[in-house]
Amino acid sequence: MATFVLRVWLQDRPGALGAVATRVGAVRGDVIGIDIIDRGAGRAIDELVVELPDEGLVGLLLSEIGEVEGVDVEHVRPLDSPPGDPSVVALEVARGVHAATCEADRHRALVDGAVRLLSCDWAALVDPAAGEVLAASGHEVPQPGWLCAFVLGAAAADGAPDLPELAVAELPGGAGTLVVSRTHSPLRGREQQVLQGLADLLDDPAPARPDALDRAQPA
């Protein structure tokens, strides 16, 4: 079986998604996951995880979906294996950040979680005031100077980056900025909320190490 993610724009009306699913079934495919990315102005953006018996059927699948009125395919990308349940992944990421026992580990868990949860090419936690990158994960992460300049420019533009493949979220208390890049599709709607939710995981202070707690006990 071959697994693909399809991001589709469709009319926000009853039966529209069902019509797309019917076309998937017409090429012997199976919809194994649906994620609603955004809704508004009579349109919806959905991501479908589709299994096909042969990767050579992708072209036929796109032709079939193209026959559904009001539906456009924004992108299609292959997956090595079916993705994990987004809710479970989100809980695992939150648990990893919370379980970290020092600030550096929390930063690392955050950027690793952003790459995993949002299927990003890379993620970086930037402190532009200090001119440094606190943590980074993924492939081909830009140099610290570029990242800091980008964050400062995004802040001047009220957090709206000029480059569609990039997105930012401010950490609580101005402690830094979480920057992510995803070239296969822009982050929209609910995904932007997920990005901010990730940044907000650092709202609580890092728990003290057990040995530090022991030393803090009175003799």
C-alpha positions in Angstrom: 0.0 0.0 0.0 1.1 3.6 -0.7 0.1 6.4 1.6 -0.4 10.0 0.6 -1.6 13.3 2.1 -4.0 15.3 0.0 -4.8 18.9 0.9 -8.1 19.9 -0.8 -10.2 23.0 -1.0 -13.9 22.3 -1.3 -17.3 24.0 -0.8 -18.3 24.1 2.8 -21.6 22.3 2.3 -23.1 18.9 3.2 -21.9 16.1 1.0 -18.9 17.8 -0.5 -16.4 15.7 1.5 -18.4 12.6 0.9 -18.2 13.2 -2.9 -14.4 13.4 -2.6 -14.3 10.2 -0.6 -16.4 8.5 -3.2 -13.8 9.4 -5.9 -11.1 8.0 -3.7 -13.0 4.7 -3.5 -13.4 4.7 -7.2 -9.7 4.1 -7.7 -9.6 1.4 -4.9 -8.3 3.9 -2.4 -9.2 4.2 1.3 -9.4 7.4 3.3 -7.8 6.6 6.7 -7.6 10.1 8.1 -9.3 13.5 7.8 -8.1 16.8 9.3 -10.1 20.0 8.9 -7.5 22.8 8.5 -9.6 25.9 8.0 -13.2 27.0 7.2 -14.6 30.4 6.0 -16.2 32.3 3.2 -18.1 29.2 2.1 -14.9 27.1 1.6 -13.1 24.5 3.7 -9.6 23.2 3.6 -9.2 19.5 4.5 -6.3 17.2 4.6 -7.0 13.6 3.7 -4.7 10.7 4.4 -5.3 8.2 1.6 -4.0 4.7 1.1 -3.8 3.4 -2.5 -3.0 -0.1 -3.6 -0.4 1.3 -6.1 1.4 4.6 -6.1 0.9 4.7 -9.9 -2.8 5.5 -9.2 -2.1 9.0 -7.9 -2.6 10.6 -11.3 -5.9 8.9 -11.8 -7.0 9.8 -8.2 -6.3 13.5 -8.9 -8.3 13.3 -12.1 -11.2 11.7 -10.3 -11.2 14.3 -7.6 -10.9 17.1 -10.2 -14.3 16.0 -11.5 -16.0 17.0 -8.2 -17.5 20.5 -8.6 -15.9 23.2 -6.5 -12.9 21.0 -5.4 -9.3 21.9 -5.9 -6.2 20.0 -4.8 -3.6 22.2 -3.2 -0.9 19.6 -2.9 -0.3 15.9 -2.6 2.7 14.3 -0.9 3.7 10.8 -0.1 4.3 9.4 3.4 6.6 6.6 4.3 3.9 5.1 6.6 0.5 6.1 7.9 0.8 9.0 10.3 0.1 8.8 14.0 -3.2 10.1 15.5 -2.7 13.9 15.8 -4.3 14.0 19.3 -2.0 11.3 20.5 1.1 13.0 19.0 0.1 16.3 20.6 -0.2 14.7 24.0 3.2 13.0 23.6 4.8 16.3 22.6 3.2 18.1 25.6 4.4 15.3 27.9 7.9 15.5 26.6 8.1 19.3 27.2 6.7 19.0 30.7 9.0 16.1 31.6 12.2 18.0 30.7 14.1 18.9 33.8 16.0 21.9 32.5 15.4 24.8 30.2 17.6 23.6 27.4 15.9 20.2 27.3 12.5 21.9 27.3 13.6 24.1 24.3 14.8 21.0 22.5 11.6 19.1 23.2 9.6 22.0 21.9 11.3 22.3 18.5 11.4 18.5 18.0 7.7 18.5 18.8 6.9 21.3 16.3 8.6 19.4 13.5 6.8 16.2 14.4 3.3 17.6 15.0 3.2 20.1 12.1 5.3 18.0 9.6 7.7 21.0 9.3 11.0 21.0 7.5 12.6 22.7 10.5 11.8 24.6 13.7 13.9 27.0 15.7 13.5 28.8 19.0 15.0 32.3 18.6 15.9 35.0 21.1 16.4 38.0 18.8 17.3 40.3 21.6 20.3 38.2 22.5 20.9 37.4 18.8 20.9 33.7 19.3 19.1 30.5 18.5 18.1 28.6 21.7 17.3 25.3 20.0 16.7 24.0 16.5 15.5 20.8 14.8 15.1 19.6 11.3 17.0 20.0 8.0 18.7 23.0 6.6 17.9 25.4 9.5 19.0 28.9 8.5 21.9 30.7 10.2 21.2 32.5 13.5 21.7 35.9 12.0 19.1 35.3 9.3 16.6 33.9 11.8 17.0 36.8 14.2 16.5 39.3 11.4 13.5 37.4 10.2 11.9 37.4 13.7 12.4 41.1 14.1 10.9 41.8 10.7 7.9 39.6 11.5 7.4 41.5 14.7 7.4 44.8 12.8 4.8 43.4 10.5 2.6 42.3 13.5 3.6 38.7 13.3 2.7 38.2 9.6 5.8 36.9 7.7 6.2 37.8 4.1 7.3 34.3 3.2 4.3 31.9 3.0 6.4 28.8 4.0 7.3 30.4 7.3 5.2 30.9 10.5 6.0 32.3 13.9 4.6 32.2 17.4 5.6 34.3 20.4 6.6 32.6 23.7 4.9 33.7 26.9 6.4 36.8 28.4 8.4 37.6 25.4 10.9 34.9 26.2 11.5 34.2 22.5 9.9 33.2 19.2 9.1 29.8 17.7 9.8 29.8 14.0 8.8 27.0 11.7 9.2 26.3 8.0 7.2 24.0 5.8 7.7 24.1 2.1 5.1 21.6 1.0 2.1 23.7 2.2 1.6 26.9 4.2 0.3 26.7 7.8 -3.3 27.8 7.9 -6.2 28.2 10.3 -6.1 25.6 13.0 -2.4 24.8 12.3 -1.5 28.4 13.3 -3.4 27.8 16.6 -1.5 24.6 17.1 1.8 26.5 16.6 0.8 29.1 19.2 -0.3 26.3 21.5 3.1 24.7 21.2 4.8 28.0 22.1 2.5 28.4 25.1 3.7 25.1 26.5 6.7 27.0 27.9 4.3 29.2 30.0 5.1 27.1 33.1 8.7 27.1 34.6 10.8 24.0 34.1 10.4 21.6 37.0 13.4 21.3 39.3 15.7 18.3 39.1 15.1 15.7 41.9 18.6 16.1 43.2 18.1 19.9 43.4 14.9 19.3 45.5 16.9 17.0 47.8 19.5 19.7 48.4 16.8 22.2 49.1 15.4 20.2 52.0 16.4 21.5 55.5 19.0 19.4 57.3 
